[in-house]
Amino acid sequence: MSSTHFNVKFKELSLPQASITLEFHSDINEMTVSTNGPVIKNLYISHAKTYLRTSNNYFDLLPGHPVKMVVYHPDGLRKLKEGLKFVSYREVYTKDSSVIVKKK
C-alpha cells in the first residue's frame, strides 16, 4: 500500500465518524483491524491499564485494506482485549468519540 495524501492541511480535514472491525487470533497474538467506512487518519491503539507494544501502530486505515498487527505482551492478547483503546486524528479536533469498535 502506498502513502495516503490529503490536499488540505490536517486541521482542515473533515473526517466523518468511522467504525472499525477487530478480528482476534489469540493463538498467535495477532489482531486484524479493518474498516468498510471512511478513512481513519492516524489510528493509535493503546490499553487502559498497561503498556501495549505492537508490530504496527499509528497508521491510516483505508477501506478494503486491513492491517494485521502482532501484540507483544506477556499475558497475550486474550487478557488484553477488553482494555483496548482507539484514538484517531479526528478525535483531536472534535468532541465526539472518533471510532466505533466492532469485535468479531
MILO-452574 format. One record per atom (N, C-alpha, C): z, x, y; atom name; residue in three letters; residue number from 1. Coordinates in Angstrom, 3 decimals, always signed. Layout:
@w = Z; u = X; v = Y; atome = CA; residu = ala; num = NUM
...
This chain:
@w = +0.000; u = +0.848; v = -1.175; atome = N; residu = met; num = 1
@w = +0.000; u = +0.000; v = +0.000; atome = CA; residu = met; num = 1
@w = +0.000; u = +0.891; v = +1.234; atome = C; residu = met; num = 1
@w = -0.794; u = +0.566; v = +2.190; atome = N; residu = ser; num = 2
@w = -0.879; u = +1.346; v = +3.422; atome = CA; residu = ser; num = 2
@w = +0.157; u = +0.865; v = +4.431; atome = C; residu = ser; num = 2
@w = +0.242; u = +1.541; v = +5.542; atome = N; residu = ser; num = 3
@w = +1.188; u = +1.190; v = +6.591; atome = CA; residu = ser; num = 3
@w = +0.820; u = -0.144; v = +7.234; atome = C; residu = ser; num = 3
@w = +1.837; u = -0.812; v = +7.755; atome = N; residu = thr; num = 4
@w = +1.640; u = -2.064; v = +8.471; atome = CA; residu = thr; num = 4
@w = +1.694; u = -1.773; v = +9.961; atome = C; residu = thr; num = 4
@w = +0.710; u = -2.242; v = +10.703; atome = N; residu = his; num = 5
@w = +0.676; u = -2.018; v = +12.149; atome = CA; residu = his; num = 5
@w = +0.747; u = -3.356; v = +12.868; atome = C; residu = his; num = 5
@w = +1.540; u = -3.416; v = +13.930; atome = N; residu = phe; num = 6
@w = +1.652; u = -4.597; v = +14.772; atome = CA; residu = phe; num = 6
@w = +1.119; u = -4.210; v = +16.143; atome = C; residu = phe; num = 6
@w = +0.309; u = -5.064; v = +16.734; atome = N; residu = asn; num = 7
@w = -0.345; u = -4.740; v = +18.001; atome = CA; residu = asn; num = 7
@w = +0.455; u = -5.158; v = +19.228; atome = C; residu = asn; num = 7
@w = +1.745; u = -5.323; v = +19.063; atome = N; residu = val; num = 8
@w = +2.637; u = -5.601; v = +20.186; atome = CA; residu = val; num = 8
@w = +3.881; u = -4.743; v = +20.023; atome = C; residu = val; num = 8
@w = +4.669; u = -4.643; v = +21.083; atome = N; residu = lys; num = 9
@w = +5.935; u = -3.932; v = +20.988; atome = CA; residu = lys; num = 9
@w = +6.853; u = -4.698; v = +20.039; atome = C; residu = lys; num = 9
@w = +7.701; u = -3.979; v = +19.329; atome = N; residu = phe; num = 10
@w = +8.587; u = -4.626; v = +18.361; atome = CA; residu = phe; num = 10
@w = +9.397; u = -5.757; v = +18.979; atome = C; residu = phe; num = 10
@w = +9.919; u = -5.537; v = +20.180; atome = N; residu = lys; num = 11
@w = +10.757; u = -6.564; v = +20.796; atome = CA; residu = lys; num = 11
@w = +9.962; u = -7.827; v = +21.137; atome = C; residu = lys; num = 11
@w = +8.627; u = -7.748; v = +21.136; atome = N; residu = glu; num = 12
@w = +7.781; u = -8.906; v = +21.425; atome = CA; residu = glu; num = 12
@w = +7.288; u = -9.615; v = +20.166; atome = C; residu = glu; num = 12
@w = +7.640; u = -9.092; v = +19.003; atome = N; residu = leu; num = 13
@w = +7.227; u = -9.741; v = +17.761; atome = CA; residu = leu; num = 13
@w = +7.888; u = -11.107; v = +17.638; atome = C; residu = leu; num = 13
@w = +7.123; u = -12.078; v = +17.221; atome = N; residu = ser; num = 14
@w = +7.649; u = -13.408; v = +16.971; atome = CA; residu = ser; num = 14
@w = +7.532; u = -13.670; v = +15.474; atome = C; residu = ser; num = 14
@w = +8.553; u = -13.261; v = +14.755; atome = N; residu = leu; num = 15
@w = +8.533; u = -13.379; v = +13.302; atome = CA; residu = leu; num = 15
@w = +9.294; u = -14.631; v = +12.872; atome = C; residu = leu; num = 15
@w = +8.674; u = -15.491; v = +12.075; atome = N; residu = pro; num = 16
@w = +9.367; u = -16.698; v = +11.604; atome = CA; residu = pro; num = 16
@w = +10.405; u = -16.348; v = +10.545; atome = C; residu = pro; num = 16
@w = +11.322; u = -17.278; v = +10.314; atome = N; residu = gln; num = 17
@w = +12.319; u = -17.078; v = +9.269; atome = CA; residu = gln; num = 17
@w = +11.609; u = -16.959; v = +7.931; atome = C; residu = gln; num = 17
@w = +12.079; u = -16.076; v = +7.108; atome = N; residu = ala; num = 18
@w = +11.414; u = -15.809; v = +5.833; atome = CA; residu = ala; num = 18
@w = +12.389; u = -15.975; v = +4.682; atome = C; residu = ala; num = 18
@w = +11.835; u = -16.090; v = +3.495; atome = N; residu = ser; num = 19
@w = +12.674; u = -16.134; v = +2.302; atome = CA; residu = ser; num = 19
@w = +12.181; u = -15.080; v = +1.321; atome = C; residu = ser; num = 19
@w = +13.116; u = -14.551; v = +0.569; atome = N; residu = ile; num = 20
@w = +12.764; u = -13.564; v = -0.443; atome = CA; residu = ile; num = 20
@w = +13.216; u = -14.069; v = -1.805; atome = C; residu = ile; num = 20
@w = +12.576; u = -13.551; v = -2.825; atome = N; residu = thr; num = 21
@w = +12.961; u = -13.839; v = -4.197; atome = CA; residu = thr; num = 21
@w = +13.408; u = -12.534; v = -4.833; atome = C; residu = thr; num = 21
@w = +14.544; u = -12.578; v = -5.502; atome = N; residu = leu; num = 22
@w = +15.077; u = -11.408; v = -6.186; atome = CA; residu = leu; num = 22
@w = +14.960; u = -11.617; v = -7.682; atome = C; residu = leu; num = 22
@w = +14.506; u = -10.605; v = -8.357; atome = N; residu = glu; num = 23
@w = +14.459; u = -10.626; v = -9.815; atome = CA; residu = glu; num = 23
@w = +15.233; u = -9.403; v = -10.292; atome = C; residu = glu; num = 23
@w = +16.261; u = -9.648; v = -11.105; atome = N; residu = phe; num = 24
@w = +17.135; u = -8.571; v = -11.557; atome = CA; residu = phe; num = 24
@w = +16.781; u = -8.139; v = -12.970; atome = C; residu = phe; num = 24
@w = +16.756; u = -6.849; v = -13.186; atome = N; residu = his; num = 25
@w = +16.566; u = -6.254; v = -14.503; atome = CA; residu = his; num = 25
@w = +17.788; u = -5.361; v = -14.726; atome = C; residu = his; num = 25
@w = +18.904; u = -5.995; v = -15.072; atome = N; residu = ser; num = 26
@w = +20.194; u = -5.300; v = -15.141; atome = CA; residu = ser; num = 26
@w = +20.236; u = -4.195; v = -16.177; atome = C; residu = ser; num = 26
@w = +19.457; u = -4.323; v = -17.245; atome = N; residu = asp; num = 27
@w = +19.488; u = -3.301; v = -18.290; atome = CA; residu = asp; num = 27
@w = +18.988; u = -1.944; v = -17.796; atome = C; residu = asp; num = 27
@w = +18.126; u = -1.938; v = -16.787; atome = N; residu = ile; num = 28
@w = +17.610; u = -0.670; v = -16.242; atome = CA; residu = ile; num = 28
@w = +17.985; u = -0.493; v = -14.768; atome = C; residu = ile; num = 28
@w = +18.935; u = -1.317; v = -14.285; atome = N; residu = asn; num = 29
@w = +19.403; u = -1.256; v = -12.894; atome = CA; residu = asn; num = 29
@w = +18.261; u = -1.344; v = -11.888; atome = C; residu = asn; num = 29
@w = +17.293; u = -2.207; v = -12.170; atome = N; residu = glu; num = 30
@w = +16.146; u = -2.369; v = -11.278; atome = CA; residu = glu; num = 30
@w = +16.127; u = -3.778; v = -10.703; atome = C; residu = glu; num = 30
@w = +15.732; u = -3.867; v = -9.449; atome = N; residu = met; num = 31
@w = +15.637; u = -5.139; v = -8.757; atome = CA; residu = met; num = 31
@w = +14.253; u = -5.223; v = -8.118; atome = C; residu = met; num = 31
@w = +13.596; u = -6.376; v = -8.259; atome = N; residu = thr; num = 32
@w = +12.302; u = -6.597; v = -7.627; atome = CA; residu = thr; num = 32
@w = +12.491; u = -7.592; v = -6.488; atome = C; residu = thr; num = 32
@w = +12.030; u = -7.226; v = -5.305; atome = N; residu = val; num = 33
@w = +12.140; u = -8.061; v = -4.110; atome = CA; residu = val; num = 33
@w = +10.736; u = -8.499; v = -3.733; atome = C; residu = val; num = 33
@w = +10.545; u = -9.813; v = -3.520; atome = N; residu = ser; num = 34
@w = +9.213; u = -10.297; v = -3.153; atome = CA; residu = ser; num = 34
@w = +9.324; u = -11.463; v = -2.178; atome = C; residu = ser; num = 34
@w = +8.199; u = -11.788; v = -1.538; atome = N; residu = thr; num = 35
@w = +8.135; u = -12.934; v = -0.633; atome = CA; residu = thr; num = 35
@w = +6.766; u = -13.590; v = -0.761; atome = C; residu = thr; num = 35
@w = +6.756; u = -14.901; v = -0.578; atome = N; residu = asn; num = 36
@w = +5.493; u = -15.644; v = -0.522; atome = CA; residu = asn; num = 36
@w = +5.214; u = -16.097; v = +0.894; atome = C; residu = asn; num = 36
@w = +6.162; u = -15.868; v = +1.765; atome = N; residu = gly; num = 37
@w = +6.038; u = -16.325; v = +3.142; atome = CA; residu = gly; num = 37
@w = +5.548; u = -15.239; v = +4.068; atome = C; residu = gly; num = 37
@w = +6.029; u = -15.267; v = +5.312; atome = N; residu = pro; num = 38
@w = +5.576; u = -14.294; v = +6.306; atome = CA; residu = pro; num = 38
@w = +6.101; u = -12.891; v = +6.032; atome = C; residu = pro; num = 38
@w = +5.571; u = -11.949; v = +6.754; atome = N; residu = val; num = 39
@w = +6.010; u = -10.551; v = +6.660; atome = CA; residu = val; num = 39
@w = +7.481; u = -10.458; v = +7.044; atome = C; residu = val; num = 39
@w = +8.218; u = -9.643; v = +6.320; atome = N; residu = ile; num = 40
@w = +9.606; u = -9.348; v = +6.683; atome = CA; residu = ile; num = 40
@w = +9.631; u = -7.896; v = +7.139; atome = C; residu = ile; num = 40
@w = +9.928; u = -7.702; v = +8.404; atome = N; residu = lys; num = 41
@w = +9.877; u = -6.379; v = +9.019; atome = CA; residu = lys; num = 41
@w = +11.202; u = -5.654; v = +8.835; atome = C; residu = lys; num = 41
@w = +11.144; u = -4.435; v = +8.317; atome = N; residu = asn; num = 42
@w = +12.308; u = -3.555; v = +8.173; atome = CA; residu = asn; num = 42
@w = +13.460; u = -4.215; v = +7.410; atome = C; residu = asn; num = 42
@w = +13.204; u = -4.645; v = +6.204; atome = N; residu = leu; num = 43
@w = +14.243; u = -5.235; v = +5.367; atome = CA; residu = leu; num = 43
@w = +15.193; u = -4.139; v = +4.894; atome = C; residu = leu; num = 43
@w = +16.474; u = -4.361; v = +5.111; atome = N; residu = tyr; num = 44
@w = +17.509; u = -3.418; v = +4.689; atome = CA; residu = tyr; num = 44
@w = +18.465; u = -4.159; v = +3.775; atome = C; residu = tyr; num = 44
@w = +18.786; u = -3.556; v = +2.645; atome = N; residu = ile; num = 45
@w = +19.660; u = -4.173; v = +1.662; atome = CA; residu = ile; num = 45
@w = +20.939; u = -3.353; v = +1.557; atome = C; residu = ile; num = 45
@w = +22.076; u = -4.040; v = +1.673; atome = N; residu = ser; num = 46
@w = +23.367; u = -3.365; v = +1.572; atome = CA; residu = ser; num = 46
@w = +24.292; u = -4.222; v = +0.712; atome = C; residu = ser; num = 46
@w = +25.533; u = -3.799; v = +0.591; atome = N; residu = his; num = 47
@w = +26.517; u = -4.533; v = -0.191; atome = CA; residu = his; num = 47
@w = +27.751; u = -4.764; v = +0.660; atome = C; residu = his; num = 47
@w = +28.388; u = -5.906; v = +0.467; atome = N; residu = ala; num = 48
@w = +29.538; u = -6.275; v = +1.290; atome = CA; residu = ala; num = 48
@w = +30.759; u = -5.378; v = +1.067; atome = C; residu = ala; num = 48
@w = +30.931; u = -4.862; v = -0.160; atome = N; residu = lys; num = 49
@w = +32.165; u = -4.151; v = -0.472; atome = CA; residu = lys; num = 49
@w = +32.012; u = -2.671; v = -0.806; atome = C; residu = lys; num = 49
@w = +30.805; u = -2.201; v = -1.049; atome = N; residu = thr; num = 50
@w = +30.633; u = -0.823; v = -1.480; atome = CA; residu = thr; num = 50
@w = +29.334; u = -0.244; v = -0.932; atome = C; residu = thr; num = 50
@w = +29.255; u = +1.067; v = -0.947; atome = N; residu = tyr; num = 51
@w = +28.026; u = +1.744; v = -0.544; atome = CA; residu = tyr; num = 51
@w = +26.961; u = +1.496; v = -1.609; atome = C; residu = tyr; num = 51
@w = +25.769; u = +1.153; v = -1.195; atome = N; residu = leu; num = 52
@w = +24.676; u = +0.859; v = -2.122; atome = CA; residu = leu; num = 52
@w = +23.583; u = +1.902; v = -1.946; atome = C; residu = leu; num = 52
@w = +23.388; u = +2.710; v = -2.956; atome = N; residu = arg; num = 53
@w = +22.328; u = +3.714; v = -2.940; atome = CA; residu = arg; num = 53
@w = +21.174; u = +3.191; v = -3.770; atome = C; residu = arg; num = 53
@w = +19.973; u = +3.180; v = -3.191; atome = N; residu = thr; num = 54
@w = +18.795; u = +2.643; v = -3.868; atome = CA; residu = thr; num = 54
@w = +17.635; u = +3.625; v = -3.770; atome = C; residu = thr; num = 54
@w = +16.632; u = +3.387; v = -4.613; atome = N; residu = ser; num = 55
@w = +15.451; u = +4.244; v = -4.600; atome = CA; residu = ser; num = 55
@w = +14.538; u = +3.944; v = -3.418; atome = C; residu = ser; num = 55
@w = +14.681; u = +2.770; v = -2.838; atome = N; residu = asn; num = 56
@w = +13.803; u = +2.346; v = -1.749; atome = CA; residu = asn; num = 56
@w = +14.581; u = +1.342; v = -0.909; atome = C; residu = asn; num = 56
@w = +14.695; u = +1.595; v = +0.379; atome = N; residu = asn; num = 57
@w = +15.394; u = +0.666; v = +1.248; atome = CA; residu = asn; num = 57
@w = +14.819; u = +0.801; v = +2.653; atome = C; residu = asn; num = 57
@w = +14.955; u = -0.254; v = +3.447; atome = N; residu = tyr; num = 58
@w = +14.451; u = -0.292; v = +4.812; atome = CA; residu = tyr; num = 58
@w = +12.920; u = -0.216; v = +4.795; atome = C; residu = tyr; num = 58
@w = +12.302; u = -1.333; v = +4.435; atome = N; residu = phe; num = 59
@w = +10.853; u = -1.387; v = +4.258; atome = CA; residu = phe; num = 59
@w = +10.304; u = -2.716; v = +4.763; atome = C; residu = phe; num = 59
@w = +9.009; u = -2.761; v = +5.000; atome = N; residu = asp; num = 60
@w = +8.315; u = -4.010; v = +5.332; atome = CA; residu = asp; num = 60
@w = +7.963; u = -4.692; v = +4.017; atome = C; residu = asp; num = 60
@w = +8.261; u = -5.979; v = +3.918; atome = N; residu = leu; num = 61
@w = +7.951; u = -6.734; v = +2.715; atome = CA; residu = leu; num = 61
@w = +6.796; u = -7.684; v = +3.028; atome = C; residu = leu; num = 61
@w = +5.687; u = -7.468; v = +2.344; atome = N; residu = leu; num = 62
@w = +4.475; u = -8.247; v = +2.581; atome = CA; residu = leu; num = 62
@w = +4.266; u = -9.258; v = +1.464; atome = C; residu = leu; num = 62
@w = +3.727; u = -10.443; v = +1.783; atome = N; residu = pro; num = 63
@w = +3.442; u = -11.431; v = +0.743; atome = CA; residu = pro; num = 63
@w = +2.498; u = -10.845; v = -0.303; atome = C; residu = pro; num = 63
@w = +2.827; u = -11.071; v = -1.575; atome = N; residu = gly; num = 64
@w = +1.971; u = -10.591; v = -2.654; atome = CA; residu = gly; num = 64
@w = +2.143; u = -9.132; v = -3.013; atome = C; residu = gly; num = 64
@w = +3.086; u = -8.439; v = -2.358; atome = N; residu = his; num = 65
@w = +3.330; u = -7.026; v = -2.638; atome = CA; residu = his; num = 65
@w = +4.817; u = -6.819; v = -2.934; atome = C; residu = his; num = 65
@w = +5.264; u = -7.157; v = -4.133; atome = N; residu = pro; num = 66
@w = +6.685; u = -6.991; v = -4.453; atome = CA; residu = pro; num = 66
@w = +7.098; u = -5.520; v = -4.421; atome = C; residu = pro; num = 66
@w = +8.361; u = -5.302; v = -4.112; atome = N; residu = val; num = 67
@w = +8.916; u = -3.947; v = -4.055; atome = CA; residu = val; num = 67
@w = +9.970; u = -3.827; v = -5.151; atome = C; residu = val; num = 67
@w = +9.809; u = -2.813; v = -6.003; atome = N; residu = lys; num = 68
@w = +10.794; u = -2.536; v = -7.047; atome = CA; residu = lys; num = 68
@w = +11.713; u = -1.434; v = -6.553; atome = C; residu = lys; num = 68
@w = +12.989; u = -1.629; v = -6.809; atome = N; residu = met; num = 69
@w = +13.948; u = -0.611; v = -6.409; atome = CA; residu = met; num = 69
@w = +15.005; u = -0.438; v = -7.490; atome = C; residu = met; num = 69
@w = +15.397; u = +0.811; v = -7.698; atome = N; residu = val; num = 70
@w = +16.450; u = +1.137; v = -8.644; atome = CA; residu = val; num = 70
@w = +17.749; u = +1.245; v = -7.860; atome = C; residu = val; num = 70
@w = +18.815; u = +0.656; v = -8.409; atome = N; residu = val; num = 71
@w = +20.126; u = +0.699; v = -7.777; atome = CA; residu = val; num = 71
@w = +20.977; u = +1.733; v = -8.505; atome = C; residu = val; num = 71
@w = +21.471; u = +2.720; v = -7.755; atome = N; residu = tyr; num = 72
@w = +22.304; u = +3.777; v = -8.322; atome = CA; residu = tyr; num = 72
@w = +23.761; u = +3.485; v = -7.993; atome = C; residu = tyr; num = 72
@w = +24.496; u = +3.000; v = -8.968; atome = N; residu = his; num = 73
@w = +25.914; u = +2.713; v = -8.771; atome = CA; residu = his; num = 73
@w = +26.611; u = +2.761; v = -10.120; atome = C; residu = his; num = 73
@w = +27.818; u = +3.339; v = -10.199; atome = N; residu = pro; num = 74
@w = +28.499; u = +3.460; v = -11.483; atome = CA; residu = pro; num = 74
@w = +28.743; u = +2.118; v = -12.183; atome = C; residu = pro; num = 74
@w = +28.927; u = +1.051; v = -11.416; atome = N; residu = asp; num = 75
@w = +29.177; u = -0.268; v = -12.011; atome = CA; residu = asp; num = 75
@w = +27.902; u = -0.955; v = -12.480; atome = C; residu = asp; num = 75
@w = +26.753; u = -0.424; v = -12.109; atome = N; residu = gly; num = 76
@w = +25.493; u = -1.050; v = -12.483; atome = CA; residu = gly; num = 76
@w = +25.191; u = -2.265; v = -11.622; atome = C; residu = gly; num = 76
@w = +24.020; u = -2.819; v = -11.821; atome = N; residu = leu; num = 77
@w = +23.534; u = -3.922; v = -10.995; atome = CA; residu = leu; num = 77
@w = +24.231; u = -5.245; v = -11.290; atome = C; residu = leu; num = 77
@w = +24.685; u = -5.447; v = -12.502; atome = N; residu = arg; num = 78
@w = +25.315; u = -6.730; v = -12.882; atome = CA; residu = arg; num = 78
@w = +26.481; u = -7.085; v = -11.984; atome = C; residu = arg; num = 78
@w = +27.329; u = -6.124; v = -11.695; atome = N; residu = lys; num = 79
@w = +28.524; u = -6.387; v = -10.894; atome = CA; residu = lys; num = 79
@w = +28.226; u = -6.434; v = -9.399; atome = C; residu = lys; num = 79
@w = +27.088; u = -5.920; v = -8.984; atome = N; residu = leu; num = 80
@w = +26.777; u = -5.842; v = -7.554; atome = CA; residu = leu; num = 80
@w = +25.996; u = -7.038; v = -7.027; atome = C; residu = leu; num = 80
@w = +25.439; u = -7.851; v = -7.905; atome = N; residu = lys; num = 81
@w = +24.528; u = -8.929; v = -7.492; atome = CA; residu = lys; num = 81
@w = +25.095; u = -9.843; v = -6.411; atome = C; residu = lys; num = 81
@w = +26.338; u = -10.246; v = -6.562; atome = N; residu = glu; num = 82
@w = +26.905; u = -11.254; v = -5.665; atome = CA; residu = glu; num = 82
@w = +27.199; u = -10.760; v = -4.257; atome = C; residu = glu; num = 82
@w = +27.402; u = -9.472; v = -4.082; atome = N; residu = gly; num = 83
@w = +27.753; u = -8.973; v = -2.758; atome = CA; residu = gly; num = 83
@w = +26.593; u = -8.421; v = -1.947; atome = C; residu = gly; num = 83
@w = +25.361; u = -8.614; v = -2.422; atome = N; residu = leu; num = 84
@w = +24.204; u = -8.057; v = -1.714; atome = CA; residu = leu; num = 84
@w = +24.004; u = -8.738; v = -0.368; atome = C; residu = leu; num = 84
@w = +23.664; u = -7.939; v = +0.643; atome = N; residu = lys; num = 85
@w = +23.396; u = -8.448; v = +1.996; atome = CA; residu = lys; num = 85
@w = +22.001; u = -7.983; v = +2.414; atome = C; residu = lys; num = 85
@w = +21.278; u = -8.851; v = +3.108; atome = N; residu = phe; num = 86
@w = +19.911; u = -8.574; v = +3.519; atome = CA; residu = phe; num = 86
@w = +19.789; u = -8.757; v = +5.024; atome = C; residu = phe; num = 86
@w = +19.299; u = -7.722; v = +5.689; atome = N; residu = val; num = 87
@w = +19.115; u = -7.762; v = +7.136; atome = CA; residu = val; num = 87
@w = +17.688; u = -7.309; v = +7.427; atome = C; residu = val; num = 87
@w = +17.026; u = -8.021; v = +8.325; atome = N; residu = ser; num = 88
@w = +15.679; u = -7.611; v = +8.716; atome = CA; residu = ser; num = 88
@w = +15.605; u = -7.420; v = +10.225; atome = C; residu = ser; num = 88
@w = +14.493; u = -6.950; v = +10.678; atome = N; residu = tyr; num = 89
@w = +14.267; u = -6.701; v = +12.104; atome = CA; residu = tyr; num = 89
@w = +14.492; u = -7.964; v = +12.931; atome = C; residu = tyr; num = 89
@w = +14.081; u = -9.103; v = +12.399; atome = N; residu = arg; num = 90
@w = +14.175; u = -10.372; v = +13.126; atome = CA; residu = arg; num = 90
@w = +15.617; u = -10.698; v = +13.508; atome = C; residu = arg; num = 90
@w = +16.546; u = -10.347; v = +12.673; atome = N; residu = glu; num = 91
@w = +17.946; u = -10.671; v = +12.917; atome = CA; residu = glu; num = 91
@w = +18.505; u = -9.984; v = +14.160; atome = C; residu = glu; num = 91
@w = +17.924; u = -8.878; v = +14.543; atome = N; residu = val; num = 92
@w = +18.375; u = -8.159; v = +15.734; atome = CA; residu = val; num = 92
@w = +18.102; u = -8.974; v = +16.999; atome = C; residu = val; num = 92
@w = +17.031; u = -9.761; v = +16.995; atome = N; residu = tyr; num = 93
@w = +16.604; u = -10.471; v = +18.200; atome = CA; residu = tyr; num = 93
@w = +16.818; u = -11.975; v = +18.172; atome = C; residu = tyr; num = 93
@w = +17.345; u = -12.511; v = +17.085; atome = N; residu = thr; num = 94
@w = +17.621; u = -13.950; v = +17.027; atome = CA; residu = thr; num = 94
@w = +19.049; u = -14.180; v = +16.554; atome = C; residu = thr; num = 94
@w = +19.555; u = -15.383; v = +16.791; atome = N; residu = lys; num = 95
@w = +20.929; u = -15.695; v = +16.411; atome = CA; residu = lys; num = 95
@w = +21.020; u = -16.302; v = +15.014; atome = C; residu = lys; num = 95
@w = +19.925; u = -16.842; v = +14.506; atome = N; residu = asp; num = 96
@w = +19.976; u = -17.454; v = +13.175; atome = CA; residu = asp; num = 96
@w = +19.782; u = -16.409; v = +12.081; atome = C; residu = asp; num = 96
@w = +20.133; u = -16.809; v = +10.867; atome = N; residu = ser; num = 97
@w = +20.000; u = -15.899; v = +9.736; atome = CA; residu = ser; num = 97
@w = +18.552; u = -15.541; v = +9.515; atome = C; residu = ser; num = 97
@w = +18.312; u = -14.309; v = +9.176; atome = N; residu = ser; num = 98
@w = +16.950; u = -13.801; v = +9.074; atome = CA; residu = ser; num = 98
@w = +16.302; u = -14.065; v = +7.739; atome = C; residu = ser; num = 98
@w = +17.051; u = -13.986; v = +6.665; atome = N; residu = val; num = 99
@w = +16.457; u = -14.004; v = +5.346; atome = CA; residu = val; num = 99
@w = +17.154; u = -15.035; v = +4.461; atome = C; residu = val; num = 99
@w = +16.372; u = -15.888; v = +3.827; atome = N; residu = ile; num = 100
@w = +16.894; u = -16.813; v = +2.824; atome = CA; residu = ile; num = 100
@w = +16.657; u = -16.160; v = +1.467; atome = C; residu = ile; num = 100
@w = +17.690; u = -16.070; v = +0.649; atome = N; residu = val; num = 101
@w = +17.589; u = -15.361; v = -0.629; atome = CA; residu = val; num = 101
@w = +17.563; u = -16.348; v = -1.783; atome = C; residu = val; num = 101
@w = +16.583; u = -16.160; v = -2.684; atome = N; residu = lys; num = 102
@w = +16.484; u = -16.942; v = -3.914; atome = CA; residu = lys; num = 102
@w = +16.603; u = -15.964; v = -5.068; atome = C; residu = lys; num = 102
@w = +17.558; u = -16.226; v = -5.964; atome = N; residu = lys; num = 103
@w = +17.770; u = -15.316; v = -7.096; atome = CA; residu = lys; num = 103
@w = +17.195; u = -15.932; v = -8.354; atome = C; residu = lys; num = 103
@w = +16.528; u = -15.108; v = -9.137; atome = N; residu = lys; num = 104
@w = +15.972; u = -15.559; v = -10.430; atome = CA; residu = lys; num = 104
@w = +16.905; u = -15.172; v = -11.545; atome = C; residu = lys; num = 104
